[in-house]
Structure formats: C-alpha cells, structure tokens
Amino acid sequence: MSTVKLVLRAKSNKDGTMPIALRITKNRKSSFIHLGYSIKEDDWDSLNQRVKKSHPNHARLNNFLIKKLSEATDGSLELETNKNHLSPKTIKNKIKPSGGTSFFPQAKSYLDRLKASGKYNQYTADKPRVEHFKKFIGQEIGFDDITPTLLERFKGYAVTKLNLGERSAVNCLVMVRSVFSQAIKDNVIDPKYYPFGKGKMKIKFPETVKIGLSTDEILSLEEVELTDPAEDHARNLWLTSFYFAGMRISDVLRLRWSDLQDNRLHYAMGKNNKAGSLKIPDKALNIINRYEHLKRHKDDLIFPELKECDFSDKFKTQRTIAFKTSSIDKCLRKEVAPQAEIEKKLTMHIARHSFAQIATEIDVRTLQKLFRHTKLETTEGYMGHFIHQKADDALDVVLNMYKNEKLKA
C-alpha cells in the first residue's frame, strides 16, 4: 500500500523558501508532486502536515493543501484497488500526469517522445495531424469528450475541408488512437474512454494500388547509358535495392563493407530489426565494387549518402535519410526514367514492388524470408496486390462464355 504525505522539499529556493510537495511512497521508494507554493521552514508544521499560523496566508494555503492531499489519496487508492503492482512514479502520473489529462498536452508529450526516440518520419507525419485535429476542435478537449461520432466528423472534415485523401484522413485517426494508447499506458486516463475497437470507431485503410516495373522496363533501366554521375548513382541504388529482394532505401544507404562476408550479405532490416542474410548476386557485386575507391576502413558505409552522419542521433539520421531519399527519387523520376523510356513513376520504393511483381511464382514462405516480414499474413497480403492470374483466367472464362452464347444465337 502506498502512502501520500505533505512535505517540504529539502532543497530551498533562492529566496530561502522551500517548495511544498506531495510525497508518494511505496516499498520505500518515493516520488514527489510539487504543488506550486513555497514557504519558509519555520512556517511549516511537519508533524501535522500544515502551514503554521505564523504565515500570513496560512488559512488559505491549508485549505488548498487539504484538498490536494485528499485528491491524491483518493486517486492513489482508486488506482491500487484495480492494480496492485504499481510504482510511486506510476501513481504520481495518475494523480498529476505530465502535460495534464486533456488531449492536446498529451499529444505534445506523444510527439516529444517520437522525437526523443529518433522517429523522424512518424514525428513529421503526425505533427501536422495533431494540428489538423486542433483546428477541427478549436479548443482544449478532454479524452472523455472524444467519441466515435466526433471522430467520424473529424474524418469527414479532413476529407472535405482539408482536401486530404481517404488514406491521409484515416492516418489522422491513427494519430488520435496513438495518443489515446500512450495516455492509457501512462495511467493518465481510464481505458473505458478509448473510442476505438469493436462497437466503436473502426480504423480501416482503403486499398492501394501497387505497381512495379516489368522485366522489360528493368532491363531498359539496366542497359540505358547514363553519362551524368548523379543519375548513374541513383540507378545503382535502385538496382541494388531490386537485386536484394526489394531492400528498403534506408537499409541500402546503411550497408557497410563489413556486411559482406563469404559472398553473402548479412544485415538486420531497420524497420523491424529482423536479421538474416542473402547471397550477393553478381549484378549487385558489380555495382558495389564500383564504390570500393570510397572505402576508408573495413566497417565503412558502401554508399556515400550517410558517411558523415552521426548514427547515435537517430532523429537526425532518419531526417538525413528522408532528405537523401527525396533527392534520389527526384533524380529517378525527372532524369533517369525518361532516358530509360519508363513512363511509370520511378522511385526507390517501386524497386520492392517490382521484385514482388516478378516473384509471384515463388513460395510465400520463401518470400516472407526475402522481404523480412515478421508475419506470414503480411507477405500474403502484400503479394495479393501482384497475383492476378486467377482473376484474369476467370475474366477470360466469362467473356468466352458470353462469346459462345452469342455465336449460338
């Protein structure tokens, strides 16, 4: 059982006063909540946990402190009644969560955590989504006021007023769900206010069309003569991604010479940290060898984009990768694709789609290993975008039946 007590903190302010705080203690471990008031040590009655009459505002302060002590004690008891194994810090967050119990301060805390953990892409995507929701609401709002009906209205607002696509609108709802999940995990709000799930707001992403390059287009990309070094380099990165089963550009740019051992590439995929190895195709090795003159040591990066990057700063690393990828994609679209007579939108990510489009006859469990998917269902769903034979055959059957019936008539 935890105990809650009013105390003076030992460290005094510059004016000699000491902060009044709530001390929450459990299993000999304590956490403190500062209440915003400081007094001199001589004006504090530690035995009775109150301000002495010697303080000019003792009556008002004591009423405030009694109220806060009661709220904290009740909150602590309520939390421990439902959950026995709680730390003082958890109880503190329940009584006085950082950022407050309304939505937007918690959304700021959510964004701050993304930034602190180096998740640049998610941070930059969710930050404007928080602003969209704030503009829609127009004021501060409590979690208990965010209902499925309100979220449906927000989604409609995102589509009609903000001109967002269906998928972008759904991603705004995902942001709200993420803030809710964090607040529940931190014991800031009761899970009963969660507006998502069965019988509530359901998040469903619209189907997207995934199209890769055909074998002829890939051959054209391999064979086209590119005299500009930047264009040739962008083509090399794309082909390296394709040759290694559609490796993500973030992983391509992180490749090191030390990853190449015994004619195999050993690396862990950045997205889910799933490790594995692949044989190094001759075509990939030919490209890689062209960058050996840039090698400074055995653990150096193969490609130059991130050579000066401080990998200990994850946020800046992801930001650099995003900027470099945007530049590479622009070169592929504007310069490389026209010369290779490719009309499709050529980007680094389409290398993954291209590999999948050609690999439709490969066993799905083998593809799961190649794509480094954690779940088989992910691979099955992904490949579903590229396997069209049964649908095409069914279409032919129906049209042939229609043709035969017409001939009989």
C-alpha positions in Angstrom: 0.0 0.0 0.0 1.3 3.5 -0.9 1.2 6.5 1.4 0.7 10.1 0.5 2.1 12.9 2.7 2.6 16.6 2.6 6.2 17.6 3.0 8.7 20.5 2.4 11.4 19.6 -0.1 14.9 19.8 1.3 16.3 22.0 -1.5 15.5 25.6 -0.9 14.8 28.3 -3.5 17.0 31.3 -4.0 14.8 33.4 -1.6 15.3 30.8 1.2 11.8 29.3 0.9 11.1 25.6 0.4 8.6 24.0 -2.0 5.6 22.2 -0.6 5.1 18.8 -2.3 3.1 15.6 -2.1 5.3 12.7 -1.3 4.1 9.3 -2.6 5.9 6.4 -1.0 5.6 2.7 -1.7 8.1 -0.1 -0.9 10.5 2.5 0.5 10.6 4.3 -2.9 9.2 7.9 -3.2 8.1 10.2 -5.9 7.2 13.9 -5.5 4.5 16.2 -6.9 5.2 19.9 -6.4 2.1 22.0 -5.6 3.4 25.4 -6.8 3.8 27.0 -3.4 6.9 27.6 -1.2 7.3 28.8 2.4 10.0 29.3 5.0 10.9 26.2 7.0 9.9 28.0 10.3 6.3 28.3 8.9 5.9 24.5 8.4 4.4 22.1 10.9 5.9 18.8 9.7 4.1 16.7 12.4 0.6 17.9 11.3 1.5 18.5 7.7 0.2 22.0 7.6 1.3 25.7 7.4 1.7 27.4 10.8 -0.3 30.4 11.8 2.9 32.5 11.6 2.4 32.5 7.8 0.1 35.4 6.7 -1.9 33.2 4.3 -1.9 30.0 6.4 -5.7 29.5 6.3 -6.0 29.7 2.5 -2.9 27.6 2.0 -4.0 24.9 4.4 -7.4 24.6 2.7 -5.6 24.2 -0.6 -3.2 21.6 0.8 -6.0 19.6 2.5 -7.9 19.4 -0.8 -4.8 18.3 -2.8 -3.9 15.7 -0.2 -7.4 14.3 -0.3 -7.5 14.2 -4.1 -4.1 12.5 -4.2 -5.0 9.9 -1.5 -8.3 9.1 -3.3 -6.5 8.8 -6.6 -3.9 6.5 -5.2 -6.4 4.2 -3.5 -8.6 4.0 -6.7 -5.6 3.1 -8.8 -4.2 0.5 -6.3 -7.7 -1.1 -6.0 -7.5 -2.1 -9.6 -3.8 -2.7 -9.9 -1.6 -4.0 -7.1 1.8 -3.8 -8.6 2.4 -0.1 -9.1 5.5 2.1 -8.6 5.3 5.5 -6.9 6.1 7.1 -10.3 3.0 5.4 -11.9 0.8 6.6 -9.1 2.3 10.1 -9.5 1.5 10.1 -13.2 -2.1 9.1 -12.4 -2.5 11.9 -9.8 -0.7 14.5 -11.8 0.3 13.4 -15.3 3.0 15.3 -17.2 1.2 17.5 -19.6 -2.2 17.2 -17.9 -5.2 15.0 -18.6 -6.6 16.8 -21.6 -5.8 15.6 -25.2 -3.5 18.2 -26.7 -0.9 18.4 -23.9 -0.8 14.6 -24.1 -0.5 14.9 -27.9 2.5 17.2 -27.4 4.0 14.6 -25.0 3.4 11.9 -27.7 5.3 14.0 -30.3 8.1 14.8 -27.9 8.6 11.0 -27.3 8.7 10.3 -31.0 11.4 12.9 -31.5 13.3 11.7 -28.5 13.3 8.1 -29.8 14.6 9.3 -33.2 11.4 8.5 -35.1 11.7 11.4 -37.6 9.3 10.1 -40.3 6.5 9.4 -37.8 7.1 12.7 -36.0 6.9 14.8 -39.1 3.8 12.9 -40.3 1.9 13.1 -37.0 2.8 16.7 -36.1 0.5 18.2 -38.8 -2.2 15.7 -38.0 -2.2 17.0 -34.4 -2.6 20.5 -35.8 -5.5 19.3 -38.1 -7.3 17.9 -35.0 -6.6 21.1 -33.0 -8.0 23.2 -35.8 -11.1 21.0 -36.0 -11.8 21.1 -32.3 -10.9 24.8 -31.8 -10.3 24.5 -28.1 -8.9 22.1 -25.5 -10.7 18.8 -25.1 -10.8 16.0 -22.6 -10.3 12.4 -23.6 -13.8 11.5 -22.4 -15.3 14.0 -24.9 -13.6 12.3 -27.9 -16.3 10.0 -29.1 -16.7 7.8 -32.2 -19.3 10.3 -33.5 -16.8 13.1 -33.1 -14.1 11.1 -34.8 -16.4 10.4 -37.8 -17.0 14.1 -38.1 -13.2 14.8 -37.9 -12.6 12.3 -40.7 -15.2 14.0 -42.8 -13.7 17.4 -42.1 -10.2 16.1 -43.1 -11.6 14.9 -46.5 -14.0 17.8 -47.3 -12.3 20.9 -45.7 -8.6 19.9 -45.7 -8.8 18.1 -49.0 -7.0 15.1 -47.7 -7.2 11.7 -49.4 -9.1 8.8 -47.7 -5.8 7.2 -46.5 -4.5 10.5 -45.2 -7.7 11.1 -43.3 -7.5 7.6 -41.7 -3.9 8.3 -40.7 -5.3 11.3 -38.7 -7.4 8.9 -36.8 -4.4 6.7 -36.2 -2.7 9.6 -34.6 -5.6 10.1 -32.2 -5.5 6.4 -31.4 -1.8 6.5 -30.7 -2.2 9.4 -28.2 -5.0 7.5 -26.5 -2.9 4.4 -26.3 0.0 6.4 -24.7 -2.3 8.1 -22.2 -3.8 4.7 -21.2 -0.4 3.1 -20.8 0.8 6.0 -18.6 -2.4 5.6 -16.5 -3.4 9.2 -17.4 -6.9 8.1 -18.5 -9.3 5.2 -17.9 -9.3 2.6 -20.7 -13.1 2.9 -20.7 -12.8 6.2 -22.6 -11.0 4.5 -25.5 -13.2 5.2 -28.6 -11.7 2.6 -30.9 -12.5 -1.1 -31.5 -15.5 -3.3 -31.6 -18.7 -1.4 -31.4 -16.8 1.9 -31.6 -14.7 3.7 -34.2 -13.1 1.2 -36.5 -10.0 2.2 -38.5 -9.9 0.7 -41.9 -7.4 1.7 -44.6 -8.5 1.9 -48.2 -7.0 -0.4 -50.7 -4.0 1.0 -52.5 -2.7 0.0 -56.0 0.9 -1.3 -56.0 2.6 -1.4 -59.4 6.2 -2.4 -60.1 8.3 -2.3 -63.2 8.0 -5.0 -65.8 11.0 -7.2 -66.7 11.4 -5.2 -69.9 11.5 -2.0 -68.0 14.0 -3.3 -65.6 16.2 -4.4 -68.5 15.9 -1.0 -70.0 17.0 0.6 -66.7 20.0 -1.7 -66.5 21.1 -1.0 -70.1 20.4 2.7 -70.6 23.6 4.7 -70.9 23.7 7.5 -68.2 26.6 9.9 -68.6 25.7 12.0 -65.6 27.4 10.6 -62.4 24.4 11.6 -60.2 21.9 9.8 -62.5 24.1 6.7 -62.7 24.4 6.6 -58.9 20.6 6.9 -58.5 20.2 4.0 -60.9 22.8 2.0 -59.0 20.9 2.5 -55.7 17.6 1.4 -57.3 19.1 -1.7 -58.8 20.9 -2.6 -55.6 17.6 -2.5 -53.8 16.0 -4.6 -56.5 18.8 -7.2 -56.6 18.5 -7.7 -52.8 14.8 -8.6 -52.9 13.5 -5.0 -52.8 15.6 -3.9 -49.9 14.3 -0.6 -48.4 16.4 2.5 -49.3 17.0 3.2 -45.6 18.8 -0.2 -45.4 20.6 0.3 -48.8 22.1 3.5 -47.5 23.2 1.8 -44.3 25.0 -1.0 -46.0 28.6 -1.4 -44.8 31.6 -3.3 -46.3 31.7 -5.5 -43.1 28.1 -6.7 -44.0 29.7 -8.6 -47.0 31.1 -11.9 -45.8 31.7 -15.2 -47.6 29.8 -14.0 -50.7 26.7 -13.2 -48.6 25.1 -10.0 -47.3 24.3 -10.0 -43.6 22.1 -7.3 -42.3 19.2 -6.5 -40.0 16.3 -4.7 -41.5 15.8 -1.3 -39.9 12.0 -1.3 -39.8 11.6 -4.4 -37.6 15.3 -5.3 -36.8 14.8 -8.7 -38.4 18.2 -10.2 -39.2 19.2 -12.5 -42.0 21.5 -13.0 -44.9 21.3 -13.2 -48.7 23.7 -14.4 -51.4 25.2 -11.5 -53.3 24.1 -11.6 -56.9 26.8 -10.9 -59.4 25.0 -7.9 -60.7 24.8 -6.4 -57.2 28.5 -7.2 -56.6 29.5 -5.4 -59.8 27.7 -2.3 -58.6 29.1 -2.5 -55.1 32.7 -2.9 -56.4 32.4 0.4 -58.3 32.3 2.2 -54.9 35.4 0.5 -53.4 37.5 3.6 -54.1 35.4 5.4 -51.4 36.2 2.8 -48.8 38.1 4.3 -45.8 38.1 1.3 -43.5 36.6 -2.2 -43.3 33.4 -1.0 -41.4 32.8 2.0 -43.7 29.5 2.6 -45.5 29.4 1.4 -49.1 27.4 4.3 -50.4 28.3 7.9 -49.7 25.0 9.5 -48.5 25.4 8.8 -44.8 29.1 8.8 -44.4 29.2 11.9 -42.3 26.1 11.0 -40.3 26.1 10.7 -36.5 24.2 7.4 -36.1 24.0 8.0 -32.3 21.4 10.7 -33.1 18.6 8.6 -34.5 16.3 11.6 -35.2 18.9 13.4 -37.4 19.8 10.1 -39.1 16.2 9.5 -40.1 15.9 13.1 -41.2 19.0 12.8 -43.4 17.8 9.5 -44.9 14.4 11.2 -45.7 16.2 14.2 -47.4 18.5 11.9 -49.4 15.7 9.6 -50.5 13.7 12.6 -51.7 16.7 13.8 -53.8 17.3 10.3 -55.2 13.6 9.8 -56.1 13.6 13.2 -57.9 16.5 12.2 -60.0 15.0 8.9 -60.8 11.7 10.5 -61.9 13.0 13.5 -63.7 16.2 12.3 -65.2 16.6 8.5 -65.3 13.1 7.3 -66.1 12.8 9.4 -69.4 16.1 8.2 -70.6 15.2 4.6 -69.9 11.8 5.2 -71.6 9.9 4.3 -68.4 6.6 6.1 -68.1 5.8 4.7 -64.6 6.6 6.8 -61.6 10.1 5.6 -60.8 11.0 5.8 -57.1 13.2 3.8 -54.8 10.2 2.1 -53.2 8.9 0.8 -56.5 12.0 -1.5 -56.5 10.3 -3.5 -53.8 7.1 -3.7 -55.8 9.0 -4.7 -58.9 10.6 -7.6 -57.2 7.3 -8.8 -55.8 5.6 -8.4 -59.2 8.1 -10.7 -60.8 8.2 -13.2 -57.8 4.6 -14.3 -58.0 5.5 -17.9 -58.6 7.8 -18.1 -55.5 6.5 -19.9 -52.4 5.0 -17.4 -50.0 7.1 -18.6 -47.0 10.3 -18.1 -49.0 9.1 -14.6 -49.9 8.5 -13.9 -46.3 12.1 -14.5 -45.6 13.2 -12.4 -48.5 11.0 -9.5 -47.5 11.9 -9.9 -43.8 8.2 -9.8 -42.8 7.5 -10.8 -39.2 4.2 -12.4 -40.1 3.3 -14.6 -43.0 -0.1 -12.8 -43.3 1.8 -9.6 -44.1 3.5 -11.3 -47.1 0.3 -12.9 -48.2 -1.5 -9.5 -48.1 1.4 -7.8 -49.9 1.7 -10.4 -52.7 -2.1 -10.2 -53.2 -1.5 -6.9 -55.0 0.6 -8.6 -57.7 -1.1 -12.1 -58.2 -3.7 -11.6 -60.9 -3.7 -14.9 -62.8 -6.8 -16.4 -61.2 -8.8 -13.2 -61.7 -7.6 -12.9 -65.3 -8.5 -16.5 -66.1 -12.0 -16.0 -64.6 -12.5 -12.9 -66.7 -11.5 -14.9 -69.8 -13.9 -17.7 -68.9 -16.8 -15.3 -68.5 -16.1 -13.4 -71.7 -15.6 -16.7 -73.7 -19.0 -17.9 -72.4 -20.6 -14.7 -73.5 -18.9 -15.0 -76.9 -20.1 -18.7 -77.3 -23.6 -17.8 -76.3 -23.7 -15.0 -78.9 -22.5 -17.4 -81.6 -25.2 -19.9 -80.7 -27.8 -17.3 -81.1 
